[in-house]
Amino acid sequence: MNEQARSSALLTDRYELTMVEAALRDGTADRRCVFEVFTRRLPPGRRYGVLAGTGRLLELLESFRFSTAELDWLAEARVVDDATLDFLAGYRFTGSMVGYAEGEVFFPSSPVLVVEGTFAEAVLLETLVLSVLNYDSAVASAASRMTSAAVDRPCLEMGSRRAHEEAAVAAARAAVVAGFAGTSNLEAGRRYGLTTIGTAAHAFTLLHDDERSAFAAQVDALGTGTTLLVDTYDVRRGVENALAVAGTGLGAVRLDSGDLGVLAQEVRAQLDAAGAHRTKITVTSDLDEYAIAALAAAPVDSYGVGTSVVTGSGAPTCGMVYKLVAREGADGALEPVAKASRSKTSVGGRKAAARRRDGDGRAVEEVLVTGPDERVRGWTSGGEELRALHVPLVADGVVDQGWTGPSGVARARDRHRASRDELPRGARRLSADEAAVPTGTLLLGD
């Protein structure tokens, strides 16, 4: 399924097209190349990242086409010459992609995506690849910390109003990949089959002459299983009004302000004293992973998270880069190439990736497999100690649909759960530390 009907071809930077123009002029556009996506470091204090957005990227790849509208604009704006416009008119990515399965955890230097094709085909995708993977992975990485802190209590994504309208959809999807139970965003629900949640805001209470009549209207419309927001005025009185209207079968109450830990204790006691033992308590109000962890001992049943999750909780990007690591030489063989700029070095050559595990199945090392191109291309782990991480995503331009749409999200969510469970003990603590496992190299001989 395409994420959007319109072309995604102009969701890119101008220099991608001008590089293609220059390469077409000097005859290097058709050189076979390998690009690699990785991050040089994790955000300060983070122990692991979570790859998200792969399914979205594959959907957008299918709509990466230059139609008449895009070509006319490029011509009018004099972005590239006529020969390049002719090339773009017939553009289709016919190369291949392999990468980490969406939902997999990653570490510095992890080659989370490997793109192979001609230079002209592959370089055009740089900006799209990075914009999707950097944002979605930042959200998923933050969301994973939140679901870790919440343990078995559900986290609910409700940050749409704090993000661009399309970013809100992407954020909802990424949060669910990392374990969130649902989202308030209806378009994300429609597009990706996510569970949607939400009942009423303070405005609905303020609309009515009094709190009780507002609650009565909501219960009449949505039933006693609804969630009533009880802190518009006085919390204790709000709970009294909620129970008076819905009875002890009330589904839940929501707290959105104040000292949530103290209020949750008081509200739980009030509900239990009234016999509403099954009425749940959900809390919202600027939660992040630290606030969720601080509420671990409070009688809270679920957490609603907004701003922090859609902004990556202080790390709004993963710093991923898209680097050329091999290109076709004069003899037709792929040659390693690498950037040597200070603090921005890259390691040349195609890489495979694996995770080394101990006897308990816990990750102890991220392994980059390097060596002659054909050896790396054909490498398999061949044992239980090393778990190969790359999976096929695109072959000869054809997208594996198993990673897209609602089924792709479910698949990514399951992969994340298994991948996070594989981390060393202590890797999920929120205290600042180094990456949970070191990155090593396995060099294949000739």
C-alpha positions as CSV (number, residue, x, y, z in Angstrom):
1,M,0.0,0.0,0.0
2,N,1.4,3.5,-0.8
3,E,1.6,5.8,2.1
4,Q,0.2,8.6,0.0
5,A,-1.2,9.0,-3.5
6,R,1.0,11.9,-4.6
7,S,4.6,11.4,-5.8
8,S,7.3,11.3,-3.2
9,A,10.0,12.2,-5.7
10,L,10.4,15.8,-4.6
11,L,10.7,15.0,-1.0
12,T,14.4,15.4,-1.5
13,D,17.2,18.0,-1.7
14,R,18.2,19.8,-4.9
15,Y,21.8,18.5,-4.8
16,E,20.6,14.9,-5.3
17,L,19.3,15.9,-8.7
18,T,22.3,18.1,-9.6
19,M,24.7,15.3,-8.8
20,V,22.7,13.1,-11.2
21,E,23.0,15.7,-13.9
22,A,26.8,15.9,-13.5
23,A,27.1,12.1,-13.4
24,L,25.1,11.8,-16.5
25,R,27.3,14.3,-18.3
26,D,30.6,12.6,-17.4
27,G,29.4,9.0,-17.8
28,T,29.5,7.8,-14.1
29,A,25.8,7.8,-13.5
30,D,25.6,4.0,-14.3
31,R,28.4,3.0,-12.1
32,R,27.2,0.3,-9.7
33,C,27.3,1.6,-6.1
34,V,26.6,0.5,-2.5
35,F,25.3,3.0,0.0
36,E,25.1,2.3,3.7
37,V,22.9,4.0,6.4
38,F,24.3,4.1,9.9
39,T,24.8,6.4,12.9
40,R,28.2,7.3,14.3
41,R,27.0,7.6,17.8
42,L,23.8,7.3,20.0
43,P,22.3,10.4,21.7
44,P,24.1,11.2,24.9
45,G,23.3,8.7,27.6
46,R,21.3,6.3,25.4
47,R,22.2,2.6,25.4
48,Y,20.5,1.5,22.2
49,G,18.4,2.8,19.3
50,V,15.4,1.3,17.7
51,L,15.1,1.2,13.9
52,A,11.7,2.3,12.7
53,G,10.2,3.7,9.5
54,T,11.4,0.9,7.1
55,G,7.9,0.0,6.1
56,R,7.0,3.7,5.5
57,L,10.2,4.1,3.4
58,L,9.3,1.1,1.2
59,E,5.8,2.5,0.7
60,L,7.2,5.9,-0.4
61,L,9.8,4.2,-2.6
62,E,6.9,2.8,-4.7
63,S,5.6,6.3,-5.3
64,F,9.1,7.8,-6.0
65,R,8.2,8.7,-9.6
66,F,8.6,11.9,-11.6
67,S,5.3,12.6,-13.2
68,T,4.5,15.5,-15.6
69,A,3.7,17.8,-12.7
70,E,7.1,17.3,-11.0
71,L,9.0,17.4,-14.3
72,D,7.3,20.6,-15.4
73,W,8.2,22.3,-12.2
74,L,11.8,21.2,-12.3
75,A,12.0,22.5,-15.9
76,E,10.4,25.8,-15.0
77,A,12.6,26.3,-11.9
78,R,15.7,25.3,-14.0
79,V,16.9,22.8,-11.5
80,V,18.4,20.4,-14.0
81,D,18.9,20.2,-17.8
82,D,16.8,18.5,-20.4
83,A,18.9,15.3,-20.5
84,T,18.4,14.9,-16.7
85,L,14.7,15.6,-17.0
86,D,14.5,12.8,-19.6
87,F,16.3,10.4,-17.2
88,L,14.0,11.4,-14.4
89,A,10.9,10.8,-16.5
90,G,11.8,7.1,-16.7
91,Y,13.2,6.8,-13.2
92,R,12.5,3.6,-11.3
93,F,14.6,2.1,-8.6
94,T,15.7,-1.2,-10.0
95,G,18.3,-2.0,-7.4
96,S,18.2,-3.9,-4.0
97,M,18.0,-3.1,-0.4
98,V,18.8,-5.2,2.7
99,G,18.7,-4.0,6.2
100,Y,17.9,-4.6,9.8
101,A,14.3,-5.7,10.3
102,E,12.1,-2.8,11.4
103,G,11.9,-2.9,15.2
104,E,15.4,-4.2,15.6
105,V,17.7,-2.4,18.1
106,F,20.8,-0.8,16.8
107,F,24.1,0.6,18.0
108,P,26.8,3.0,16.6
109,S,28.1,1.9,13.2
110,S,25.2,-0.6,12.7
111,P,24.5,-0.8,9.0
112,V,20.8,-0.6,9.3
113,L,20.2,-0.2,5.6
114,V,22.3,-1.1,2.5
115,V,21.2,0.2,-0.8
116,E,22.7,-1.1,-4.0
117,G,22.1,0.2,-7.6
118,T,23.5,2.6,-10.1
119,F,24.8,5.8,-8.7
120,A,22.0,7.8,-10.3
121,E,19.3,5.4,-9.0
122,A,20.6,5.2,-5.5
123,V,21.8,8.7,-4.7
124,L,18.4,10.1,-5.5
125,L,17.0,8.2,-2.5
126,E,19.4,9.7,0.1
127,T,17.2,12.5,1.5
128,L,14.0,10.4,1.6
129,V,15.8,7.5,3.3
130,L,17.3,9.7,6.0
131,S,14.2,11.9,6.6
132,V,12.1,8.8,7.2
133,L,14.5,6.7,9.2
134,N,16.0,9.5,11.3
135,Y,12.6,10.7,12.5
136,D,10.8,7.4,13.0
137,S,13.8,5.8,14.7
138,A,14.1,8.8,17.1
139,V,10.4,8.4,18.1
140,A,10.7,4.6,18.4
141,S,13.9,4.9,20.5
142,A,12.2,7.2,22.9
143,A,9.0,5.1,22.9
144,S,11.0,2.0,23.8
145,R,12.4,3.7,26.8
146,M,8.9,4.6,27.9
147,T,7.4,1.2,27.4
148,S,10.4,-0.2,29.3
149,A,9.7,2.1,32.2
150,A,6.0,1.3,32.1
151,V,6.7,-2.5,32.3
152,D,3.3,-4.1,31.8
153,R,1.2,-1.0,31.9
154,P,0.1,0.3,28.5
155,C,1.4,3.5,27.0
156,L,-0.9,5.4,24.7
157,E,0.4,7.9,22.0
158,M,-1.4,11.2,21.9
159,G,1.1,13.7,20.5
160,S,-0.5,14.7,17.2
161,R,-1.1,18.3,18.1
162,R,2.6,18.7,18.9
163,A,3.9,17.6,15.4
164,H,3.4,18.3,11.7
165,E,0.3,16.6,10.5
166,E,2.1,13.9,8.5
167,A,4.8,13.6,11.2
168,A,2.0,12.8,13.7
169,V,1.0,9.8,11.6
170,A,4.6,8.6,11.4
171,A,5.1,9.1,15.1
172,A,2.0,7.1,16.0
173,R,3.2,4.3,13.8
174,A,6.8,4.4,15.3
175,A,5.5,4.5,18.9
176,V,3.4,1.3,18.2
177,V,6.4,-0.4,16.7
178,A,8.2,0.3,20.1
179,G,5.3,-1.2,22.1
180,F,2.7,1.6,22.5
181,A,-0.8,0.0,22.8
182,G,-2.6,2.7,20.7
183,T,-2.8,6.2,19.4
184,S,-5.2,9.1,19.3
185,N,-4.4,9.7,15.6
186,L,-7.2,8.5,13.4
187,E,-5.3,8.6,10.1
188,A,-2.6,6.5,11.7
189,G,-5.3,4.1,12.7
190,R,-6.8,4.0,9.2
191,R,-3.5,3.7,7.4
192,Y,-1.8,1.2,9.6
193,G,-4.5,-0.7,11.4
194,L,-3.6,0.8,14.8
195,T,-5.9,0.8,17.8
196,T,-7.3,4.3,18.3
197,I,-8.1,5.8,21.7
198,G,-9.7,9.0,23.1
199,T,-12.9,10.2,24.7
200,A,-13.1,13.9,25.8
201,A,-11.0,16.9,26.7
202,H,-11.6,19.7,29.3
203,A,-13.4,21.7,26.6
204,F,-16.3,19.2,26.7
205,T,-16.7,19.7,30.5
206,L,-16.5,23.4,30.2
207,L,-19.1,23.4,27.5
208,H,-21.8,22.2,30.0
209,D,-23.4,24.0,32.8
210,D,-21.8,21.7,35.3
211,E,-19.4,18.7,35.5
212,R,-22.1,16.2,36.2
213,S,-24.1,17.0,33.1
214,A,-21.0,16.8,31.0
215,F,-20.3,13.4,32.4
216,A,-23.9,12.3,31.8
217,A,-23.7,13.4,28.2
218,Q,-20.5,11.5,27.6
219,V,-21.8,8.3,29.3
220,D,-25.0,8.5,27.3
221,A,-23.0,8.7,24.1
222,L,-20.2,6.3,24.9
223,G,-21.4,4.0,27.7
224,T,-20.2,3.4,31.2
225,G,-17.0,1.9,29.9
226,T,-15.8,5.3,28.9
227,T,-12.9,7.3,30.5
228,L,-14.0,10.4,32.3
229,L,-11.6,13.4,32.8
230,V,-12.0,14.3,36.4
231,D,-9.6,17.2,37.0
232,T,-11.3,20.1,35.3
233,Y,-12.3,21.6,38.7
234,D,-11.7,19.6,41.8
235,V,-10.5,16.0,41.5
236,R,-12.3,14.5,44.5
237,R,-15.6,16.1,43.4
238,G,-14.9,15.0,39.9
239,V,-14.6,11.4,40.9
240,E,-17.8,11.7,43.0
241,N,-19.6,13.1,39.9
242,A,-18.2,10.4,37.7
243,L,-19.4,7.6,40.0
244,A,-22.8,9.3,40.5
245,V,-23.3,9.2,36.7
246,A,-21.7,6.0,35.7
247,G,-21.8,3.9,38.8
248,T,-19.1,1.5,39.9
249,G,-18.9,0.1,36.4
250,L,-17.2,3.2,35.1
251,G,-14.3,2.2,32.8
252,A,-11.7,4.7,33.9
253,V,-10.9,8.1,35.1
254,R,-8.1,10.3,33.7
255,L,-5.8,12.7,35.6
256,D,-4.2,15.4,33.5
257,S,-2.6,17.8,36.0
258,G,-1.2,18.1,39.5
259,D,1.0,15.7,41.4
260,L,0.0,12.6,39.5
261,G,1.5,10.1,42.0
262,V,-0.3,11.6,45.0
263,L,-3.5,12.1,43.1
264,A,-3.5,8.5,41.8
265,Q,-3.2,7.2,45.4
266,E,-6.0,9.4,46.6
267,V,-8.3,8.5,43.6
268,R,-7.6,4.8,43.9
269,A,-8.6,4.9,47.6
270,Q,-11.7,6.9,46.7
271,L,-12.7,4.5,43.9
272,D,-12.1,1.4,46.1
273,A,-14.1,2.9,49.0
274,A,-17.0,3.4,46.6
275,G,-16.7,-0.2,45.4
276,A,-15.4,0.8,41.9
277,H,-12.5,-1.7,42.2
278,R,-12.4,-2.3,38.4
279,T,-12.4,1.4,37.4
280,K,-8.9,2.1,36.0
281,I,-6.8,5.2,36.3
282,T,-5.0,6.7,33.3
283,V,-2.6,9.6,33.7
284,T,-1.4,12.2,31.1
285,S,0.2,15.6,31.4
286,D,3.7,16.0,29.8
287,L,4.9,12.5,30.6
288,D,8.3,11.1,29.5
289,E,10.2,8.0,30.4
290,Y,11.4,9.5,33.7
291,A,8.0,10.6,34.8
292,I,6.6,7.1,33.9
293,A,9.4,5.5,35.9
294,A,8.7,7.8,38.9
295,L,5.0,6.6,38.8
296,A,6.0,2.9,39.0
297,A,4.7,2.5,42.6
298,A,1.6,4.5,42.0
299,P,-1.8,2.8,41.3
300,V,-1.8,3.8,37.7
301,D,-3.1,1.6,34.9
302,S,-2.0,3.4,31.8
303,Y,0.0,6.4,30.5
304,G,-0.9,8.9,27.8
305,V,2.2,10.4,26.3
306,G,2.3,13.4,23.9
307,T,5.0,15.9,23.3
308,S,7.9,13.7,24.6
309,V,7.3,10.8,22.3
310,V,6.7,12.7,19.1
311,T,9.9,14.8,19.7
312,G,12.1,11.8,20.6
313,S,12.2,12.8,24.2
314,G,15.2,15.2,23.8
315,A,16.7,13.4,20.8
316,P,14.6,14.4,17.8
317,T,16.9,12.7,15.3
318,C,19.2,9.6,15.3
319,G,22.0,11.3,13.3
320,M,21.9,8.6,10.6
321,V,23.9,9.2,7.5
322,Y,23.8,7.7,4.0
323,K,27.3,7.1,2.8
324,L,28.8,5.6,-0.4
325,V,30.9,2.7,0.7
326,A,31.7,0.9,-2.6
327,R,31.5,1.8,-6.3
328,E,32.3,0.0,-9.5
329,G,35.9,0.4,-10.7
330,A,37.3,0.3,-14.3
331,D,37.4,-3.5,-14.2
332,G,33.8,-3.8,-13.2
333,A,34.5,-4.9,-9.7
334,L,33.2,-3.1,-6.6
335,E,35.9,-1.1,-4.9
336,P,35.7,0.1,-1.3
337,V,35.5,3.9,-0.8
338,A,35.5,5.9,2.4
339,K,35.2,9.4,3.7
340,A,38.2,10.6,5.7
341,S,37.0,13.9,7.0
342,R,37.8,14.5,10.6
343,S,35.0,13.3,13.0
344,K,33.0,12.2,10.0
345,T,34.9,9.1,8.9
346,S,33.3,6.1,7.2
347,V,34.5,2.6,6.7
348,G,34.7,1.5,3.1
349,G,33.2,-1.7,1.6
350,R,30.0,-3.6,1.8
351,K,29.2,-4.9,5.3
352,A,26.9,-7.6,6.7
353,A,25.9,-7.5,10.3
354,A,25.2,-9.9,13.1
355,R,24.7,-9.9,16.9
356,R,26.9,-12.2,19.1
357,R,25.0,-13.8,21.9
358,D,26.1,-15.6,25.1
359,G,24.8,-19.0,26.3
360,D,21.7,-17.3,27.8
361,G,20.8,-15.7,24.5
362,R,21.9,-12.3,25.6
363,A,23.6,-9.9,23.2
364,V,27.3,-9.3,24.0
365,E,28.5,-7.7,20.7
366,E,27.4,-6.1,17.5
367,V,29.4,-7.6,14.7
368,L,30.2,-5.9,11.4
369,V,31.3,-8.4,8.8
370,T,33.8,-7.0,6.3
371,G,36.1,-8.3,3.6
372,P,36.0,-9.0,-0.1
373,D,32.7,-7.9,-1.6
374,E,31.5,-11.3,-2.8
375,R,32.4,-13.0,0.5
376,V,30.4,-10.4,2.4
377,R,27.5,-10.6,0.0
378,G,27.2,-14.3,0.5
379,W,28.0,-14.5,4.2
380,T,25.6,-16.4,6.5
381,S,26.0,-16.7,10.3
382,G,26.0,-20.5,10.2
383,G,25.5,-21.0,14.0
384,E,23.6,-20.0,17.1
385,E,26.3,-17.7,18.5
386,L,25.9,-15.1,15.8
387,R,22.4,-13.9,14.7
388,A,22.5,-12.4,11.2
389,L,20.7,-9.1,11.2
390,H,20.2,-8.2,7.5
391,V,16.9,-9.2,5.8
392,P,15.9,-8.6,2.2
393,L,13.7,-5.6,1.6
394,V,13.9,-4.8,-2.1
395,A,15.1,-7.2,-4.9
396,D,15.5,-5.9,-8.5
397,G,13.3,-2.9,-7.6
398,V,10.5,-5.0,-6.2
399,V,9.5,-4.2,-2.6
400,D,8.8,-7.1,-0.2
401,Q,5.3,-6.2,0.8
402,G,5.6,-8.1,4.1
403,W,7.3,-5.1,5.6
404,T,4.5,-2.6,4.6
405,G,1.0,-1.7,5.7
406,P,-0.7,-2.9,8.9
407,S,1.0,-6.3,8.7
408,G,4.4,-4.7,8.5
409,V,3.7,-2.7,11.7
410,A,2.7,-5.9,13.6
411,R,5.8,-7.6,12.3
412,A,8.0,-4.7,13.4
413,R,6.4,-4.6,16.9
414,D,7.1,-8.3,17.4
415,R,10.7,-7.9,16.2
416,H,11.2,-5.1,18.6
417,R,9.9,-7.0,21.6
418,A,12.2,-10.0,20.8
419,S,15.2,-7.8,20.0
420,R,14.9,-5.7,23.2
421,D,14.5,-8.9,25.3
422,E,17.8,-10.0,23.9
423,L,19.7,-7.0,25.4
424,P,22.0,-7.5,28.3
425,R,20.5,-7.1,31.8
426,G,20.6,-3.5,32.8
427,A,20.6,-2.2,29.2
428,R,17.1,-0.9,29.7
429,R,17.9,1.3,32.7
430,L,17.2,5.0,32.2
431,S,20.4,6.2,33.8
432,A,23.0,7.5,31.3
433,D,25.6,5.0,30.1
434,E,27.5,3.8,27.1
435,A,26.0,1.6,24.3
436,A,24.6,-1.6,25.8
437,V,27.0,-3.7,23.7
438,P,30.3,-2.9,21.9
439,T,30.7,-3.1,18.1
440,G,33.4,-5.4,16.8
441,T,34.5,-6.6,13.3
442,L,34.6,-10.0,11.7
443,L,37.1,-9.9,8.7
444,L,36.5,-12.5,6.0
445,G,39.6,-13.7,4.1
446,D,40.0,-13.9,0.4
